[in-house]
Amino acid sequence: MPDAEAVVATIEDEEEEGGEEVGEDAAAKKTTGAANKGGGAAVMKQQADVVVDKIHNENKSPQDPQPPTPSASFAKSVDDLKKILGVGVDTALTSSNSGDTNNAGEAPSGTADNAQSEKEKMQQKLKEAREQAAAAKEKKKSKKSKKHEKWLKEQQQQQEDRTKSWTDKVKREEEQCYLISDLIGTELQRVNMGVEMNEEIQKVITDKSKEAHDAMYGSNIKCRVVVVGLDRKDINGRKGSIHHWDEDKGKFCVGMDTKKSRDCDVHFFKPENLDVVTSAQSVKKDGKLAANFIVSITGVTTQGGDDVGCQFSLEKSDVTKLQSAHSRSNGLQEFREERDALAHRLMKEQEEQRKEEERLEKEEEEDRKRRAELRAKKRAEKELKKEEQRQRREKEFKLKQMQAQMEWERKQAEEMRELKTMLHNVMITQQIGRVYQAYFHEWADDGGSVEDFDDFKEEFKEGLFEQFEELFEPDELDEILEEIFEKTDEAFKEMLLKDRLEDDKKHAEVLGVSHDVDKRTLQKTYRKLALQYHPDKWSANSAHGMSKEEAEEHFKSIRSSYDHLMANFDE
């Protein structure tokens, strides 16, 4: 037998589809209700007539006005109901015809008993069908209620999960900030000899710990979120960015997005009403996290009015060690000892570096003094040589002067006027120029330099004035000399520079460097050669293969060349 619950449910669904079917089913229900109240053959007949009318309507000709055609499922449901009631279409028709016959004439007593028995059976089956339909409806209602309860539990579980997730994030970030602030406070007390913490210092440490946390770990809570679980339609489902966690309110401060701009409409939400946006376009990518953070605290005033501060590199490994330490106090003590050891090592390295710099500076000062002494010695030798040259030139000049004087005295009477005129012409100028050139070459061969060239010209001018002061006016002799100097200065200076360049090249060749080498390269080359050829470094197995005397002579030439080239930088 078909399931009565399914049959009744199918009929109810067909009733909702509208049309005359709904009216007919309503009439059937009314008939069933009347049967429950009064009973009787008339009621049963009406019920059977309803079923028969449905079947007749289905079999009407196409020319007749057609009511909405019952669906196949509805027809099947009617058949199932007939099976439940235990009566077929023919039985219903027979019962109807029998009722009409009995009304016209007398019916046998057996027929009345059968009708009564059939009536009771139909009533019982209709009652069972109604009970089954009521039970099915109650079951359906209970199923919807359980589904709603399940949905509520899921929503509540999601809220609890969101609350737990945000709480864990905030707790983890606060714990890391506490660890970092303890490390910063320990270093501050270590550097400043156990300074007492006040509110200002503690606030600075807290701010620095948050900066360090964001730099090394990134923020656990600053992200893109969407509002969920609120009844307000204008807020629920909107996206925004978390600004910070307000511990006093127990809520997140969120900048909501608007049509005009992003992250501008500020609201406060509980953790259970926020969910992280997982869309790739909405997630804000943080920059690359650092392995350390430079903590710099300056200008903080204590209660006693003293300024305290510190600056050090806080490593992420320091936070990890403190977090995994057996106890917070032991971890901070180990951190303090490590910082003490590091400070001691840095101080030792700085002291060694300072001593090395002092040693190098002392060596440089000694080299500078030695070069100054060498320059003074060379200058003295040069002055002595210049004096000897001056005396020799003076003797030669006096000799020439005597010869000229004798010649001049011989011709003085007859050639005085002619001599003065000749000295003013070009020939006299050329003669003085040749004398000047001869003196210059002699002076240059004796070690003259560009730096002393002006002194040489002054000496030549003074000597010339002494010899011819009676023959010429000073202005006339000045003009002659200026003309000579103007023609020869550039060539003579170029000659001196060329000689100096040749000397530099010779000395540079001894050291194995170019003549225009820079000071640093020259010093490094000299130190390398000194390590190879210094007499104190000589040994029989030396790579250069020289004897000690040869190495000593070679080192002297190296030092002489080095001093000569270094003099170019000292001048």
TORVOLUM-316154 format. One record per residue (C-alpha): x, y, z; residue number from 1. Coordinates in steps of 0.1 Angstrom, whole numbers, always signed. Layout:
N
((X; Y; Z); NUM)
...
END
This chain:
571
((+0; +0; +0); 1)
((+14; +34; -8); 2)
((+26; +57; +20); 3)
((-3; +78; +32); 4)
((+20; +106; +43); 5)
((+35; +109; +8); 6)
((+1; +108; -8); 7)
((-14; +135; +14); 8)
((+17; +157; +9); 9)
((+14; +153; -29); 10)
((-22; +163; -28); 11)
((-14; +193; -7); 12)
((+13; +204; -31); 13)
((-11; +200; -60); 14)
((-36; +222; -41); 15)
((-11; +250; -40); 16)
((-8; +250; -78); 17)
((-42; +267; -81); 18)
((-72; +265; -103); 19)
((-103; +244; -98); 20)
((-83; +217; -83); 21)
((-79; +237; -51); 22)
((-117; +242; -49); 23)
((-124; +206; -55); 24)
((-99; +195; -29); 25)
((-114; +220; -5); 26)
((-148; +205; -11); 27)
((-134; +170; -5); 28)
((-120; +182; +28); 29)
((-153; +198; +38); 30)
((-170; +165; +29); 31)
((-145; +146; +51); 32)
((-152; +170; +79); 33)
((-189; +165; +76); 34)
((-184; +128; +77); 35)
((-164; +131; +109); 36)
((-192; +151; +125); 37)
((-224; +134; +114); 38)
((-214; +104; +94); 39)
((-240; +86; +73); 40)
((-244; +72; +38); 41)
((-251; +106; +23); 42)
((-217; +119; +34); 43)
((-200; +88; +20); 44)
((-219; +93; -12); 45)
((-208; +129; -15); 46)
((-172; +118; -10); 47)
((-175; +92; -37); 48)
((-192; +117; -60); 49)
((-163; +141; -56); 50)
((-139; +114; -67); 51)
((-161; +104; -96); 52)
((-165; +140; -107); 53)
((-128; +144; -110); 54)
((-126; +113; -131); 55)
((-155; +124; -153); 56)
((-138; +158; -158); 57)
((-107; +141; -170); 58)
((-128; +121; -195); 59)
((-148; +150; -209); 60)
((-147; +156; -247); 61)
((-124; +183; -261); 62)
((-154; +203; -273); 63)
((-166; +208; -237); 64)
((-151; +237; -217); 65)
((-120; +222; -201); 66)
((-110; +229; -165); 67)
((-73; +229; -157); 68)
((-59; +195; -165); 69)
((-48; +176; -134); 70)
((-12; +166; -134); 71)
((-1; +130; -136); 72)
((+11; +132; -100); 73)
((-23; +144; -89); 74)
((-41; +115; -107); 75)
((-16; +91; -92); 76)
((-23; +106; -57); 77)
((-61; +101; -62); 78)
((-55; +65; -71); 79)
((-33; +60; -40); 80)
((-60; +76; -19); 81)
((-85; +52; -33); 82)
((-63; +23; -24); 83)
((-59; +36; +11); 84)
((-96; +39; +15); 85)
((-100; +5; +1); 86)
((-126; +14; -25); 87)
((-124; +18; -63); 88)
((-141; +39; -88); 89)
((-166; +11; -97); 90)
((-175; +6; -60); 91)
((-181; +44; -56); 92)
((-204; +43; -87); 93)
((-222; +12; -75); 94)
((-227; +27; -41); 95)
((-241; +58; -57); 96)
((-265; +38; -79); 97)
((-275; +16; -50); 98)
((-284; +46; -30); 99)
((-307; +59; -57); 100)
((-324; +25; -61); 101)
((-329; +22; -24); 102)
((-345; +56; -23); 103)
((-370; +45; -51); 104)
((-379; +11; -36); 105)
((-371; -12; -8); 106)
((-336; -26; -5); 107)
((-327; -60; +10); 108)
((-315; -60; +46); 109)
((-282; -75; +36); 110)
((-274; -45; +14); 111)
((-280; -21; +43); 112)
((-257; -40; +66); 113)
((-230; -41; +39); 114)
((-233; -3; +34); 115)
((-230; +3; +71); 116)
((-200; -19; +74); 117)
((-184; -2; +43); 118)
((-191; +32; +59); 119)
((-174; +22; +91); 120)
((-144; +10; +72); 121)
((-141; +42; +52); 122)
((-144; +63; +83); 123)
((-117; +43; +100); 124)
((-94; +46; +70); 125)
((-101; +83; +66); 126)
((-93; +88; +103); 127)
((-60; +70; +98); 128)
((-52; +90; +67); 129)
((-59; +123; +86); 130)
((-37; +111; +115); 131)
((-9; +102; +91); 132)
((-12; +136; +73); 133)
((-11; +154; +106); 134)
((+20; +134; +117); 135)
((+37; +142; +84); 136)
((+30; +179; +87); 137)
((+43; +179; +123); 138)
((+74; +160; +111); 139)
((+80; +185; +83); 140)
((+76; +214; +108); 141)
((+100; +197; +132); 142)
((+125; +192; +104); 143)
((+124; +229; +95); 144)
((+128; +238; +132); 145)
((+158; +215; +135); 146)
((+174; +230; +103); 147)
((+169; +265; +117); 148)
((+185; +255; +151); 149)
((+214; +239; +132); 150)
((+219; +272; +112); 151)
((+218; +292; +145); 152)
((+244; +269; +160); 153)
((+266; +273; +129); 154)
((+263; +311; +131); 155)
((+271; +310; +168); 156)
((+301; +287; +162); 157)
((+314; +310; +135); 158)
((+311; +340; +158); 159)
((+330; +320; +185); 160)
((+356; +310; +160); 161)
((+361; +346; +148); 162)
((+362; +359; +184); 163)
((+388; +332; +192); 164)
((+409; +340; +161); 165)
((+410; +377; +167); 166)
((+416; +372; +205); 167)
((+446; +349; +197); 168)
((+460; +375; +172); 169)
((+457; +404; +197); 170)
((+471; +382; +225); 171)
((+500; +370; +204); 172)
((+508; +406; +193); 173)
((+506; +419; +229); 174)
((+528; +391; +242); 175)
((+554; +398; +216); 176)
((+552; +436; +223); 177)
((+556; +428; +261); 178)
((+587; +407; +253); 179)
((+602; +435; +232); 180)
((+595; +462; +258); 181)
((+612; +440; +285); 182)
((+643; +437; +263); 183)
((+643; +475; +256); 184)
((+638; +483; +292); 185)
((+666; +459; +303); 186)
((+690; +475; +278); 187)
((+680; +510; +289); 188)
((+686; +502; +325); 189)
((+719; +485; +317); 190)
((+732; +515; +297); 191)
((+720; +540; +322); 192)
((+730; +522; +354); 193)
((+697; +510; +367); 194)
((+675; +540; +359); 195)
((+641; +540; +376); 196)
((+611; +537; +352); 197)
((+585; +564; +352); 198)
((+554; +569; +331); 199)
((+573; +589; +304); 200)
((+600; +563; +300); 201)
((+575; +534; +300); 202)
((+554; +552; +273); 203)
((+585; +557; +251); 204)
((+595; +520; +256); 205)
((+559; +509; +247); 206)
((+559; +530; +215); 207)
((+593; +517; +205); 208)
((+582; +481; +211); 209)
((+552; +485; +188); 210)
((+575; +500; +161); 211)
((+599; +471; +165); 212)
((+572; +445; +164); 213)
((+557; +460; +132); 214)
((+591; +461; +115); 215)
((+602; +425; +125); 216)
((+569; +406; +127); 217)
((+543; +428; +109); 218)
((+509; +436; +124); 219)
((+487; +406; +131); 220)
((+455; +427; +131); 221)
((+460; +455; +106); 222)
((+443; +439; +75); 223)
((+413; +442; +53); 224)
((+381; +429; +69); 225)
((+343; +426; +61); 226)
((+315; +432; +86); 227)
((+294; +401; +93); 228)
((+266; +390; +117); 229)
((+250; +424; +122); 230)
((+213; +432; +117); 231)
((+221; +467; +103); 232)
((+218; +464; +65); 233)
((+238; +496; +59); 234)
((+268; +482; +77); 235)
((+266; +444; +73); 236)
((+287; +432; +43); 237)
((+308; +464; +40); 238)
((+346; +462; +38); 239)
((+373; +483; +55); 240)
((+407; +483; +71); 241)
((+415; +478; +108); 242)
((+433; +507; +124); 243)
((+440; +494; +159); 244)
((+426; +475; +189); 245)
((+408; +496; +215); 246)
((+414; +477; +247); 247)
((+391; +500; +268); 248)
((+361; +494; +245); 249)
((+370; +458; +237); 250)
((+365; +466; +200); 251)
((+384; +471; +168); 252)
((+387; +506; +153); 253)
((+379; +500; +115); 254)
((+380; +525; +87); 255)
((+351; +516; +64); 256)
((+352; +521; +26); 257)
((+328; +545; +10); 258)
((+320; +553; -26); 259)
((+342; +584; -26); 260)
((+373; +570; -8); 261)
((+387; +541; +10); 262)
((+393; +536; +47); 263)
((+377; +568; +59); 264)
((+344; +561; +77); 265)
((+355; +551; +112); 266)
((+335; +526; +133); 267)
((+341; +503; +162); 268)
((+332; +466; +160); 269)
((+334; +435; +182); 270)
((+357; +407; +171); 271)
((+328; +384; +163); 272)
((+315; +408; +137); 273)
((+347; +410; +116); 274)
((+360; +385; +91); 275)
((+393; +387; +72); 276)
((+390; +394; +35); 277)
((+407; +366; +16); 278)
((+404; +380; -19); 279)
((+438; +385; -36); 280)
((+428; +419; -48); 281)
((+417; +431; -13); 282)
((+445; +418; +9); 283)
((+471; +445; +15); 284)
((+506; +431; +11); 285)
((+531; +441; +38); 286)
((+566; +450; +30); 287)
((+595; +427; +36); 288)
((+600; +421; +73); 289)
((+633; +429; +89); 290)
((+655; +405; +109); 291)
((+664; +434; +133); 292)
((+653; +468; +144); 293)
((+675; +498; +155); 294)
((+661; +510; +188); 295)
((+670; +547; +194); 296)
((+658; +564; +225); 297)
((+671; +600; +232); 298)
((+661; +630; +253); 299)
((+640; +611; +279); 300)
((+640; +628; +313); 301)
((+639; +609; +346); 302)
((+623; +620; +378); 303)
((+657; +633; +389); 304)
((+659; +655; +358); 305)
((+686; +635; +341); 306)
((+684; +627; +303); 307)
((+687; +590; +295); 308)
((+687; +570; +263); 309)
((+702; +541; +244); 310)
((+707; +529; +209); 311)
((+712; +493; +199); 312)
((+702; +467; +173); 313)
((+674; +445; +186); 314)
((+675; +411; +168); 315)
((+645; +389; +162); 316)
((+665; +360; +177); 317)
((+666; +379; +210); 318)
((+628; +379; +212); 319)
((+627; +342; +203); 320)
((+653; +334; +230); 321)
((+633; +353; +256); 322)
((+601; +336; +245); 323)
((+616; +302; +248); 324)
((+634; +309; +281); 325)
((+627; +289; +312); 326)
((+615; +320; +329); 327)
((+612; +357; +320); 328)
((+638; +368; +346); 329)
((+664; +342; +334); 330)
((+658; +352; +298); 331)
((+663; +389; +305); 332)
((+694; +381; +326); 333)
((+709; +362; +297); 334)
((+701; +390; +273); 335)
((+718; +415; +297); 336)
((+749; +393; +299); 337)
((+750; +390; +261); 338)
((+747; +428; +257); 339)
((+775; +433; +283); 340)
((+797; +408; +264); 341)
((+790; +425; +231); 342)
((+797; +460; +246); 343)
((+830; +447; +261); 344)
((+840; +432; +227); 345)
((+831; +464; +208); 346)
((+850; +484; +234); 347)
((+880; +462; +230); 348)
((+879; +463; +192); 349)
((+876; +501; +193); 350)
((+906; +503; +217); 351)
((+926; +481; +193); 352)
((+916; +502; +164); 353)
((+925; +534; +182); 354)
((+959; +520; +191); 355)
((+965; +509; +155); 356)
((+955; +544; +142); 357)
((+979; +560; +168); 358)
((+1007; +537; +156); 359)
((+1001; +545; +120); 360)
((+999; +582; +128); 361)
((+1031; +580; +147); 362)
((+1049; +562; +118); 363)
((+1035; +588; +94); 364)
((+1048; +616; +117); 365)
((+1082; +601; +119); 366)
((+1083; +597; +81); 367)
((+1071; +633; +78); 368)
((+1099; +645; +101); 369)
((+1125; +624; +82); 370)
((+1113; +639; +49); 371)
((+1114; +674; +63); 372)
((+1150; +668; +76); 373)
((+1159; +654; +42); 374)
((+1144; +684; +24); 375)
((+1162; +708; +48); 376)
((+1195; +690; +40); 377)
((+1188; +692; +3); 378)
((+1179; +728; +6); 379)
((+1212; +735; +25); 380)
((+1232; +716; -1); 381)
((+1213; +736; -28); 382)
((+1220; +769; -11); 383)
((+1257; +759; -8); 384)
((+1258; +750; -44); 385)
((+1241; +782; -53); 386)
((+1266; +802; -33); 387)
((+1294; +785; -50); 388)
((+1279; +792; -84); 389)
((+1273; +828; -74); 390)
((+1309; +832; -63); 391)
((+1321; +815; -95); 392)
((+1298; +837; -116); 393)
((+1310; +867; -97); 394)
((+1346; +859; -104); 395)
((+1339; +853; -140); 396)
((+1318; +884; -141); 397)
((+1346; +904; -125); 398)
((+1371; +890; -149); 399)
((+1349; +899; -178); 400)
((+1342; +932; -161); 401)
((+1379; +939; -159); 402)
((+1384; +930; -195); 403)
((+1355; +951; -205); 404)
((+1367; +979; -183); 405)
((+1401; +978; -199); 406)
((+1385; +977; -233); 407)
((+1361; +1004; -223); 408)
((+1388; +1027; -209); 409)
((+1407; +1023; -241); 410)
((+1378; +1033; -262); 411)
((+1361; +1055; -237); 412)
((+1371; +1088; -252); 413)
((+1361; +1081; -287); 414)
((+1333; +1056; -284); 415)
((+1313; +1068; -253); 416)
((+1284; +1082; -272); 417)
((+1285; +1054; -298); 418)
((+1285; +1027; -270); 419)
((+1255; +1041; -253); 420)
((+1236; +1041; -286); 421)
((+1246; +1005; -293); 422)
((+1234; +993; -260); 423)
((+1200; +1006; -268); 424)
((+1197; +988; -301); 425)
((+1189; +953; -308); 426)
((+1224; +940; -309); 427)
((+1230; +949; -273); 428)
((+1198; +933; -263); 429)
((+1208; +901; -281); 430)
((+1242; +901; -264); 431)
((+1226; +905; -230); 432)
((+1201; +878; -240); 433)
((+1229; +854; -249); 434)
((+1247; +862; -216); 435)
((+1214; +855; -198); 436)
((+1209; +822; -216); 437)
((+1244; +811; -208); 438)
((+1239; +819; -171); 439)
((+1205; +801; -172); 440)
((+1219; +769; -186); 441)
((+1247; +769; -161); 442)
((+1223; +776; -133); 443)
((+1199; +748; -145); 444)
((+1228; +723; -148); 445)
((+1237; +731; -112); 446)
((+1202; +720; -99); 447)
((+1180; +750; -106); 448)
((+1142; +744; -103); 449)
((+1110; +761; -113); 450)
((+1104; +772; -78); 451)
((+1138; +791; -77); 452)
((+1135; +806; -112); 453)
((+1122; +840; -101); 454)
((+1151; +843; -76); 455)
((+1176; +835; -104); 456)
((+1162; +863; -125); 457)
((+1164; +888; -96); 458)
((+1200; +878; -90); 459)
((+1208; +882; -126); 460)
((+1191; +916; -127); 461)
((+1209; +928; -96); 462)
((+1243; +917; -110); 463)
((+1236; +935; -143); 464)
((+1226; +967; -126); 465)
((+1258; +967; -105); 466)
((+1279; +964; -137); 467)
((+1260; +989; -159); 468)
((+1246; +1014; -134); 469)
((+1268; +1041; -147); 470)
((+1260; +1035; -183); 471)
((+1223; +1031; -182); 472)
((+1194; +1045; -164); 473)
((+1175; +1019; -143); 474)
((+1144; +1023; -164); 475)
((+1163; +1016; -196); 476)
((+1179; +985; -183); 477)
((+1146; +973; -169); 478)
((+1130; +975; -203); 479)
((+1158; +955; -219); 480)
((+1156; +928; -193); 481)
((+1118; +926; -193); 482)
((+1119; +921; -231); 483)
((+1145; +893; -227); 484)
((+1125; +877; -199); 485)
((+1092; +878; -218); 486)
((+1108; +860; -247); 487)
((+1126; +833; -227); 488)
((+1105; +826; -196); 489)
((+1081; +801; -211); 490)
((+1108; +781; -228); 491)
((+1130; +781; -197); 492)
((+1102; +770; -174); 493)
((+1093; +742; -198); 494)
((+1129; +731; -198); 495)
((+1130; +731; -160); 496)
((+1097; +711; -158); 497)
((+1110; +686; -184); 498)
((+1142; +681; -164); 499)
((+1121; +676; -132); 500)
((+1098; +652; -150); 501)
((+1129; +632; -161); 502)
((+1141; +630; -125); 503)
((+1106; +619; -113); 504)
((+1105; +592; -140); 505)
((+1140; +579; -129); 506)
((+1129; +577; -93); 507)
((+1095; +562; -102); 508)
((+1114; +535; -122); 509)
((+1133; +525; -91); 510)
((+1100; +520; -72); 511)
((+1083; +504; -102); 512)
((+1055; +529; -104); 513)
((+1044; +557; -128); 514)
((+1058; +592; -124); 515)
((+1023; +606; -117); 516)
((+1015; +580; -90); 517)
((+991; +591; -62); 518)
((+1002; +594; -26); 519)
((+984; +563; -13); 520)
((+997; +540; -40); 521)
((+1032; +554; -35); 522)
((+1031; +547; +3); 523)
((+1017; +511; -2); 524)
((+1044; +504; -28); 525)
((+1072; +517; -6); 526)
((+1060; +496; +23); 527)
((+1060; +464; +2); 528)
((+1095; +471; -11); 529)
((+1107; +480; +24); 530)
((+1095; +446; +36); 531)
((+1115; +429; +8); 532)
((+1148; +449; +8); 533)
((+1151; +464; +43); 534)
((+1183; +452; +59); 535)
((+1165; +441; +90); 536)
((+1143; +419; +69); 537)
((+1172; +403; +49); 538)
((+1178; +366; +50); 539)
((+1199; +342; +30); 540)
((+1166; +327; +16); 541)
((+1152; +361; +4); 542)
((+1134; +360; -29); 543)
((+1154; +388; -44); 544)
((+1187; +368; -41); 545)
((+1208; +398; -32); 546)
((+1235; +399; -5); 547)
((+1229; +420; +26); 548)
((+1251; +448; +13); 549)
((+1234; +448; -21); 550)
((+1200; +448; -5); 551)
((+1210; +477; +18); 552)
((+1222; +497; -12); 553)
((+1191; +489; -31); 554)
((+1169; +499; -1); 555)
((+1188; +533; +1); 556)
((+1180; +540; -35); 557)
((+1144; +529; -29); 558)
((+1141; +553; +1); 559)
((+1158; +581; -18); 560)
((+1134; +577; -47); 561)
((+1104; +575; -23); 562)
((+1115; +607; -5); 563)
((+1120; +625; -38); 564)
((+1085; +616; -51); 565)
((+1068; +622; -17); 566)
((+1083; +657; -17); 567)
((+1059; +665; -45); 568)
((+1030; +660; -21); 569)
((+1046; +679; +8); 570)
((+1053; +710; -12); 571)
END
